């Protein structure tokens, strides 16, 4: 795609650049997405209006919907909660909004960030629901890391967190879950799925709404919103958010893709949207065998195997074999069945809710 043409803001008599949108106020920032120099007021307007257009054009919500906002206390979810609350009032979406947080049990990280979410609950007037790994799975991430170390801990956390959000959303009886995944996140995911050769995930990772065949659909209102602009919005609006990175994530595989995306963005900001567009345009060969969606025999969660990934990982932890579910899951269910017998399993299943 060709580089978008950037409007050249005019200078006043003192050499100070004027906002390229209103041409009245002094430019306060350069938009990372378009390189336009604009004032704060116009930045707020275009930022919010772009998200509103995404919501309307993609029909993400309908009047009367109960929507859970995945809230971690970080910049993305905090800005999402603030902007959705504002747009819901301004454009009369007619939504009932809730905050949903997951307590992974990471001392010195999640306990602090949850305090931020609790303040957001009061600031935005939204009901907060917190679900924890300890309650659902009988383990905290601190306990899991003690057993497996730092190499594969993100695999456990990612799988458990996804299911915990669905279970929390079920408790809130919501119609849809809105997450703060931004354009940078989606571009990273496209690259990761290419590098892993994960055709199934590649075919759906750019979808703005996913899980429509599962218990609760998810949507990404920030699909085309740049991370840097989210940070700028939170900073200029003085929003209350938690900025510390997870203490267990420095070695995460995703981090390498993130650095690559940042390098591309510095050279050509449009690259992020171009990668997303490439992911959207991928077509899977009709001869490619795709996983068939079913339900886990153990907990009832959606799964393409007899046991869902969470149950496999949890079984490994409970049996003292934490590496049992790491890597490709093909054949793992048979291994578990042969080694211990499914009918005799007494360890805790992944969660306590029926789907």
C-alpha positions in Angstrom: 0.0 0.0 0.0 1.1 3.5 -0.7 2.0 5.7 2.2 -0.9 7.9 3.3 -0.4 11.5 2.4 0.3 13.6 5.5 -1.3 17.1 5.8 1.3 19.8 6.3 0.3 22.0 9.2 0.7 25.7 8.8 3.1 27.8 10.9 2.0 31.0 12.6 4.2 34.1 12.8 6.3 32.7 15.6 7.2 29.5 13.8 4.9 27.3 15.9 3.0 24.6 14.0 -0.8 24.8 14.0 -3.1 21.8 14.3 -3.5 20.3 10.9 -7.2 19.5 11.7 -8.6 22.7 13.1 -5.8 25.2 12.0 -6.7 27.2 15.1 -4.9 25.7 18.1 -1.2 24.9 18.5 -0.2 21.4 17.6 0.7 19.4 20.8 1.7 16.0 19.3 2.4 14.1 16.1 0.0 11.2 15.6 2.0 7.9 15.3 -0.6 6.5 13.0 -0.7 9.3 10.4 2.2 11.6 11.3 -0.2 14.5 11.5 0.6 17.3 13.9 -2.5 18.1 15.9 -3.7 19.7 19.1 -4.9 17.7 22.1 -8.6 18.5 21.6 -8.6 17.3 17.9 -6.6 14.2 18.9 -9.2 13.2 21.5 -11.9 13.7 18.9 -10.3 11.7 16.0 -9.2 9.0 18.4 -12.6 8.5 19.9 -14.4 8.9 16.5 -12.2 6.3 14.8 -13.2 3.8 17.5 -16.8 4.7 17.2 -16.7 4.1 13.5 -15.1 0.7 14.0 -17.9 -0.2 16.5 -20.7 1.0 14.2 -19.2 -0.3 10.9 -18.6 -3.8 12.3 -21.9 -3.9 14.4 -20.0 -4.9 17.5 -22.8 -4.2 19.9 -26.6 -3.8 19.8 -28.9 -2.0 22.3 -29.5 -3.8 25.5 -26.2 -5.9 25.3 -24.4 -6.7 28.5 -20.7 -6.2 27.8 -17.8 -7.3 29.9 -14.6 -5.3 29.5 -11.5 -7.4 30.1 -9.7 -5.2 32.7 -6.1 -5.8 33.7 -5.4 -2.3 35.0 -3.0 -1.6 32.1 -3.2 1.2 29.5 -5.2 -0.7 26.9 -8.0 -2.0 29.1 -8.2 1.2 31.1 -8.5 3.4 27.9 -11.0 0.9 26.6 -13.2 1.1 29.7 -13.0 4.9 29.6 -13.7 5.3 25.9 -16.5 2.7 25.8 -18.2 4.4 28.8 -17.9 7.8 27.0 -19.1 6.5 23.7 -22.0 4.6 25.3 -23.3 7.8 26.8 -22.5 10.1 23.9 -24.0 7.9 21.1 -26.6 6.1 23.2 -25.4 2.6 22.5 -27.7 1.3 25.3 -25.1 -1.1 26.8 -24.7 -2.4 30.3 -20.9 -2.3 30.9 -19.0 -4.4 33.4 -15.3 -4.8 34.3 -13.9 -8.3 34.4 -10.5 -9.1 35.8 -8.4 -12.2 36.2 -6.2 -12.7 39.3 -3.4 -15.0 38.1 -1.8 -15.0 41.5 1.4 -13.1 40.7 2.7 -11.4 43.8 4.0 -7.9 43.3 2.3 -7.6 39.9 -1.3 -8.7 39.6 -2.2 -7.8 43.2 -1.0 -4.2 42.5 -2.7 -3.9 39.1 -6.0 -5.1 40.6 -5.9 -2.1 43.0 -5.9 0.1 39.9 -8.9 -1.8 38.4 -10.7 -1.3 41.7 -10.1 2.4 41.5 -11.4 2.3 37.9 -14.6 0.6 39.1 -15.3 3.7 41.2 -14.0 6.3 38.7 -16.2 4.9 35.8 -19.1 3.6 37.9 -18.8 0.1 36.5 -19.4 -3.2 38.4 -16.2 -5.2 38.8 -16.0 -9.0 38.8 -12.7 -10.8 39.7 -12.0 -14.5 39.0 -8.8 -16.2 40.2 -6.7 -19.0 39.0 -6.6 -20.4 42.5 -10.4 -20.7 42.6 -10.8 -22.1 39.1 -7.7 -24.3 38.9 -6.3 -24.7 42.4 -3.0 -23.1 41.3 -1.5 -19.6 41.2 1.0 -18.5 38.7 3.6 -18.1 41.5 3.1 -21.8 42.3 3.2 -22.9 38.7 6.5 -21.0 38.0 8.0 -22.6 41.1 7.3 -26.0 39.5 8.1 -25.3 35.8 10.5 -22.4 35.8 10.4 -19.3 33.5 10.7 -21.0 30.1 7.1 -22.1 29.4 5.1 -20.3 32.1 3.4 -18.0 29.5 1.9 -21.1 27.8 0.1 -22.0 31.1 -0.9 -18.4 31.8 -2.3 -17.7 28.3 -4.4 -20.9 28.2 -5.7 -20.5 31.8 -6.4 -16.8 31.3 -8.4 -17.2 28.2 -10.7 -19.8 29.8 -10.9 -17.8 33.1 -12.2 -14.8 31.1 -14.9 -16.9 29.5 -15.9 -18.3 32.9 -16.0 -14.9 34.5 -18.1 -13.6 31.6 -20.5 -16.5 32.1 -20.9 -15.6 35.8 -21.7 -12.0 34.7 -24.2 -13.4 32.1 -22.9 -11.0 29.5 -23.6 -11.2 25.7 -20.0 -10.3 24.6 -16.5 -9.8 26.0 -14.6 -6.7 24.8 -10.8 -6.9 25.0 -8.2 -4.2 24.7 -6.1 -5.9 21.9 -4.8 -3.1 19.7 -3.4 -3.0 16.2 0.2 -3.7 17.4 -1.1 -6.8 19.2 -2.9 -8.1 16.2 0.1 -7.5 13.8 2.3 -9.4 16.3 -0.1 -12.3 16.4 -0.2 -12.5 12.5 3.6 -12.8 12.5 3.7 -15.3 15.3 1.1 -17.6 13.6 3.1 -17.5 10.4 6.3 -18.3 12.3 4.6 -21.2 14.1 2.8 -22.4 11.0 -0.4 -22.2 12.9 -2.9 -22.1 10.0 -6.0 -22.5 12.2 -5.2 -19.4 14.3 -3.9 -17.4 11.4 -7.2 -17.7 9.7 -9.1 -16.1 12.6 -6.6 -13.9 14.4 -7.5 -10.8 12.5 -11.2 -11.2 13.0 -12.7 -8.3 14.9 -15.2 -10.7 16.5 -14.2 -14.2 17.5 -15.7 -17.1 19.4 -19.2 -16.8 17.9 -19.4 -20.6 18.0 -18.3 -20.7 21.6 -19.9 -19.8 24.9 -19.3 -16.0 24.7 -18.1 -14.0 21.6 -15.2 -11.6 21.9 -14.6 -8.3 20.1 -11.7 -6.0 19.6 -12.8 -2.3 19.3 -9.1 -1.3 19.2 -8.3 -3.5 16.2 -7.0 -0.5 14.2 -5.8 1.6 17.1 -2.1 2.0 17.5 -0.5 1.3 20.9 1.4 4.6 20.9 -1.8 6.5 20.5 -3.4 4.6 23.4 -0.5 5.6 25.6 -0.8 9.2 24.4 -4.5 9.3 25.1 -4.1 7.8 28.6 -1.3 10.3 29.3 -3.1 13.4 28.1 -6.3 12.4 29.8 -4.4 11.6 33.0 -6.1 8.2 33.3 -5.3 6.0 36.2 -3.5 2.9 34.9 -0.8 0.4 35.9 2.3 0.4 33.7 4.6 -2.3 35.1 5.2 -5.4 32.9 4.5 -8.9 34.1 7.5 -10.1 36.1 7.3 -13.5 34.3 7.1 -12.3 30.7 10.6 -11.0 29.8 11.5 -14.2 27.9 8.1 -14.5 26.1 8.3 -15.5 22.5 5.9 -12.7 21.6 8.4 -10.2 22.8 10.7 -10.9 19.8 7.8 -10.3 17.3 6.9 -7.1 19.3 10.4 -5.7 18.8 10.3 -6.5 15.1 7.0 -4.7 14.7 8.4 -1.6 16.5 11.4 -1.6 14.2 9.0 -1.7 11.2 6.9 1.1 12.6 9.8 3.4 13.1 10.7 3.0 9.4 7.1 3.0 8.1 4.2 3.6 10.5 1.7 2.2 8.0 3.4 -1.3 8.3 1.2 -2.3 11.3 -2.0 -1.8 9.3 -0.5 -3.5 6.3 0.4 -6.6 8.2 -3.2 -6.8 9.6 -4.5 -6.3 6.0 -2.3 -9.2 4.9 -3.6 -11.4 7.6 -7.2 -10.5 6.6 -6.4 -11.4 3.0 -4.9 -14.8 3.7 -6.9 -17.6 2.1 -6.6 -21.2 3.4 -6.4 -23.9 0.8 -9.6 -26.0 0.6 -7.3 -29.1 0.8 -6.0 -28.0 4.2 -7.5 -30.0 7.0 -8.7 -27.7 9.8 -9.4 -28.8 13.4 -13.0 -29.7 14.1 -14.5 -27.7 17.0 -16.0 -29.8 19.8 -16.2 -29.7 23.6 -13.9 -31.0 26.2 -15.1 -34.3 27.7 -13.9 -33.3 31.1 -15.0 -29.7 31.6 -17.3 -28.9 28.7 -15.2 -26.1 27.3 -14.7 -25.7 23.6 -11.9 -27.9 22.2 -10.8 -29.7 19.1 -9.4 -32.5 21.2 -11.1 -34.8 23.7 -9.6 -32.7 26.5 -9.1 -29.0 26.2 -5.6 -27.5 26.6 -6.4 -26.2 30.0 -7.4 -29.7 31.3 -4.2 -31.2 29.8 -2.0 -28.6 31.4 -3.8 -28.9 34.7 -3.5 -32.7 34.7 0.3 -32.4 34.1 0.6 -30.0 37.0 -1.5 -32.2 39.4 0.5 -35.3 38.4 3.9 -33.6 38.8 4.5 -33.7 35.0 4.2 -30.0 34.1 5.7 -30.5 30.6 3.0 -32.9 29.6 0.9 -30.3 27.7 3.7 -28.1 26.4 4.0 -27.9 22.6 1.7 -29.5 20.1 -1.3 -31.2 21.7 -1.7 -33.9 19.1 -1.7 -37.3 20.8 -1.6 -35.9 24.3 -5.1 -37.0 25.1 -4.3 -40.6 24.2 -1.1 -40.5 26.2 -3.1 -39.3 29.3 -5.8 -41.9 28.8 -3.3 -44.8 28.4 -1.1 -43.8 31.3 -3.7 -43.2 33.9 -7.2 -44.0 32.6 -9.7 -41.2 32.2 -12.3 -42.9 34.3 -10.1 -42.9 37.3 -9.0 -39.3 37.2 -9.6 -37.6 40.5 -7.7 -34.3 40.0 -9.5 -31.0 39.7 -10.9 -30.1 36.3 -10.2 -26.7 34.8 -12.9 -24.6 36.4 -16.2 -25.2 38.1 -18.8 -23.9 35.6 -20.6 -26.0 33.1 -20.7 -24.7 29.5 
